[in-house]
């Protein structure tokens, strides 16, 4: 649940920043598209918690957002700063395993060595 909220907060910031911060057309569209995809992945990952691949899709988006800082023209240094900050937060959140389980889920069985 925490990951969902943080991902949605990051997606919301990206979406809003496309309109609030001075951006080129390319960076504005990039922020809009990445924000919608991050939000969609967050909801899908919440609905299907056993699919870690969805989490790693946000890692790819984080690398994309970070790379866009170098490949797309930016109008403002603040846009670069926020894109780097959001991409680092997305990457960190996507590679850290969930800290809690859903209610009713049993803990994973320990692996015993066959003897």
C-alpha positions in Angstrom: 0.0 0.0 0.0 2.9 2.3 0.8 4.4 1.7 -2.6 1.1 2.5 -4.3 0.8 5.8 -2.5 4.3 6.9 -3.2 4.2 5.8 -6.8 0.9 7.7 -7.3 2.4 10.8 -5.6 5.4 10.6 -7.9 3.1 10.1 -10.9 0.9 13.0 -9.8 3.9 15.3 -9.4 5.2 14.4 -12.9 1.8 15.1 -14.4 1.3 18.4 -12.6 4.9 19.5 -13.3 4.3 19.2 -17.0 1.9 22.1 -16.6 3.5 24.1 -13.8 7.2 24.1 -14.7 8.6 25.7 -17.8 9.3 22.8 -20.1 9.9 22.2 -23.8 7.2 20.3 -25.7 9.3 17.1 -25.6 9.9 17.2 -21.9 6.3 18.1 -21.2 5.0 15.1 -23.2 7.6 12.9 -21.6 6.5 13.8 -18.1 2.8 13.3 -19.0 3.4 9.9 -20.6 5.7 8.6 -17.9 3.3 9.8 -15.2 0.3 8.0 -16.7 2.3 4.7 -17.2 3.7 4.9 -13.6 0.2 5.3 -12.2 -1.1 2.4 -14.3 1.8 0.2 -13.2 1.2 1.1 -9.6 -2.5 0.1 -9.8 -1.7 -3.1 -11.7 1.0 -4.0 -9.1 -1.4 -3.4 -6.3 -4.1 -5.5 -7.9 -1.7 -8.3 -8.7 0.9 -8.3 -5.8 2.5 -11.5 -6.9 3.9 -10.1 -10.1 7.3 -8.5 -9.4 7.8 -7.8 -13.1 5.4 -4.9 -12.8 7.6 -3.4 -10.1 10.6 -3.6 -12.4 8.7 -1.8 -15.2 9.0 1.3 -13.0 12.7 0.7 -12.9 12.8 0.9 -16.7 10.7 4.1 -16.6 13.0 5.6 -14.0 16.0 4.9 -16.3 14.1 6.4 -19.2 13.2 9.6 -17.2 16.8 9.9 -16.0 18.1 9.4 -19.5 15.7 12.0 -20.9 17.6 14.6 -18.8 20.5 14.1 -21.2 18.7 13.6 -24.5 15.8 16.0 -24.4 16.2 19.8 -24.4 15.2 21.4 -21.1 14.0 24.9 -20.7 14.7 25.1 -16.9 17.2 23.7 -14.5 14.4 23.0 -12.1 12.9 20.6 -14.6 16.2 18.7 -14.8 16.4 18.7 -11.0 12.9 17.4 -10.5 13.2 14.8 -13.2 16.4 13.4 -11.7 14.8 13.5 -8.2 11.7 11.6 -9.4 13.7 9.1 -11.4 15.9 8.3 -8.4 12.9 7.9 -6.2 11.1 5.7 -8.7 14.2 3.5 -9.2 14.7 3.1 -5.4 11.1 2.3 -4.8 11.0 -0.2 -7.6 14.1 -2.2 -6.5 13.3 -2.3 -2.8 11.2 -5.4 -2.0 7.9 -4.8 -0.3 8.2 -4.6 3.5 4.8 -6.0 4.4 2.4 -8.6 3.3 -1.2 -8.3 2.7 -3.6 -9.5 5.4 -4.2 -13.2 5.3 -1.0 -14.1 3.5 1.2 -16.5 5.2 4.9 -15.9 5.4 7.0 -17.8 2.9 8.1 -21.3 3.9 11.8 -21.5 4.8 13.9 -23.6 2.4 15.1 -26.7 4.1 18.1 -28.6 2.9 17.3 -32.1 1.9 19.2 -34.4 4.2 
